[in-house]
Amino acid sequence: MKTSSELRLAPGTVVTGKWNRGRYRVERLLGEGANGKVYLVEHGRRLYAMKVGGDAVDLQSEINALRALASRRRRAEPFLLAVDDFVSGDGAEYPFYIMRYVRGSALHEYLQREGADWFPLVGYNLLRKLAELHESGFVFGDLKRENVLVGEYGRVELVDYGGATAVGKGVRQFTELYDRGFWNAGSRTAEGSYDLFSFAVLCLHLFEGRRLLQLSQTVLPQNRSPADLIRLTDRHPMLKPFTGWLQRALRGEFASAREAAAAWQRIMYGGGVKPARKRSSAGWAAGLFACTMLALAAAIVWMMTEGVLPTGLS
């Protein structure tokens, strides 16, 4: 099998599964990473995401994680829908899998657009997703802003399971900034505390990104420590209510992601966190009403000036 980096699927290309014979029409490229490309595809008048990899063994680890997760989501729409291979025009064979297409924005983009007051709720939903994955026997591994999509009302989905690793194994794929090994804070063994450390760094990246990046680039590798990160946890107003929580996550003090999610929830409802408010059409409607009344008033003034005011309004 060739590597997926050599593959370019143009919009309109129809991919046919070698074994299951499913047909998927490529709409566009959604993104690519170290171990594959993700395309938006159409199948049966619905849109899905198709991940094409070059290494069948590498891709199989992601598939195992998604299948384990699906076994815990029997009542929900499955994330993983099909697994197959296809043969390209030049005879090369590529493994792929089909997953549910998640509509949403990267975490940092969502907060920029909807407001930072959504951070506590989105954070809680993300922790619940991690807990679900951990209880399925896997750690996400490569947790970072770009791998978290947020939809309507703060709904969260993890994407790109390239770093998903069975608990107890060495983390397969990670990003240095979020890696506890990079900060001399622990091993790269796949365990719940690994993802929780990355979650805490993600929070810092959202609100203290400049200082965090400066630390990662200026502190000598042998001198990096969780203490460097802990000093950033109480500087930003959005992080202050969660300072204690972030410090526990950076030190690896939570027994599980489920415990961490419960602790986060208690902070949310403890009175020190501003509740998120969805930007609704109410403000837009009020503005439109005000503009309409101003226009009506202007029209009446003009008609009075021109002497054409209708009978009954004088």
KAFEN-V866543 format. One record per pair of residues at least 12 apart in sequence whose ideal C-beta (glycine too) atoms are under 6 Angstrom apart, sorted by the first residue. I is the first residue (numbers start at 0). J is the second residue. D is the distance in Angstrom with one decimal. If there is no record, write none. Layout:
i = {I:I}
j = {J:J}
d = {D:D}
//
This chain:
i = {0:1:1:2:3:3:3:3:3:8:8:10:10:12:14:16:17:17:18:19:21:23:23:23:24:25:25:26:26:27:32:32:34:34:34:35:35:35:36:37:46:47:47:48:48:49:49:50:51:51:52:55:58:61:61:62:62:64:64:64:65:65:67:67:67:68:68:71:78:78:79:80:81:82:101:101:102:103:103:103:104:105:106:106:106:107:107:109:115:116:116:117:117:118:119:119:120:120:121:121:123:123:124:124:125:126:126:126:126:127:128:128:129:129:130:130:130:133:133:136:137:137:138:138:138:138:139:139:140:140:140:140:140:141:141:141:141:142:142:143:143:146:146:164:166:168:169:170:170:176:177:177:179:182:183:183:184:185:191:191:192:195:195:195:199:199:199:203:206:206:206:207:207:210:214:225:228:229:229:232:232:240:240:240:241:244}
j = {92:53:91:53:35:36:51:52:53:25:38:25:27:25:85:83:84:85:83:83:81:40:42:49:41:38:40:39:41:39:159:161:52:57:161:50:51:52:51:50:100:97:100:98:100:95:97:96:93:95:94:94:94:160:163:82:96:137:160:163:78:79:135:136:137:132:135:135:98:99:98:97:97:96:148:156:150:148:149:150:149:145:144:147:149:144:205:149:237:273:275:153:275:237:267:272:153:275:149:153:263:264:153:155:155:256:259:260:263:260:155:157:194:256:256:257:260:191:256:166:163:165:164:189:193:194:163:194:162:164:170:172:173:162:172:173:174:194:197:174:177:158:159:189:189:189:187:187:189:215:197:200:196:223:223:224:225:251:255:256:251:248:253:259:245:248:249:231:235:237:238:231:235:231:227:249:249:246:249:245:246:266:271:272:266:262}
d = {5.2:6.0:4.3:3.2:4.8:5.2:4.9:5.4:4.3:4.7:5.9:5.8:5.6:4.5:5.0:3.5:4.6:5.8:5.4:5.2:5.7:4.0:4.9:5.8:4.6:5.2:5.5:4.3:5.9:5.2:5.9:5.6:5.7:5.1:4.8:5.2:5.6:3.9:5.3:5.0:4.7:5.1:5.1:5.1:4.7:5.6:5.4:5.6:5.3:4.5:5.4:4.5:5.1:4.2:5.5:5.7:5.7:4.3:5.4:3.6:5.8:3.9:4.0:5.5:6.0:5.9:4.9:5.4:5.5:5.2:5.5:4.6:4.1:4.6:5.1:4.5:6.0:3.7:5.2:4.0:5.8:5.4:5.0:4.2:5.7:4.8:6.0:4.0:5.3:5.0:4.9:5.5:4.4:5.7:4.9:4.9:4.4:5.1:5.6:4.8:5.3:5.8:5.9:4.1:4.9:6.0:5.8:3.9:5.7:5.3:5.7:5.5:5.2:4.5:3.9:4.3:5.5:4.8:5.1:5.5:5.1:5.9:5.3:4.0:5.7:5.4:6.0:5.3:2.9:5.1:4.6:5.8:5.7:3.1:4.9:5.3:5.9:5.6:4.0:5.0:5.3:5.6:5.0:3.9:5.4:5.2:5.6:4.6:5.2:5.6:4.1:4.8:4.3:4.9:5.1:5.5:4.5:5.9:5.3:5.0:4.3:4.5:5.7:5.5:4.8:4.0:5.0:5.3:4.1:5.4:5.6:4.7:5.8:5.7:5.3:4.6:5.4:5.3:5.8:4.4:5.8:5.6:4.5:5.2:5.9:5.8}
//
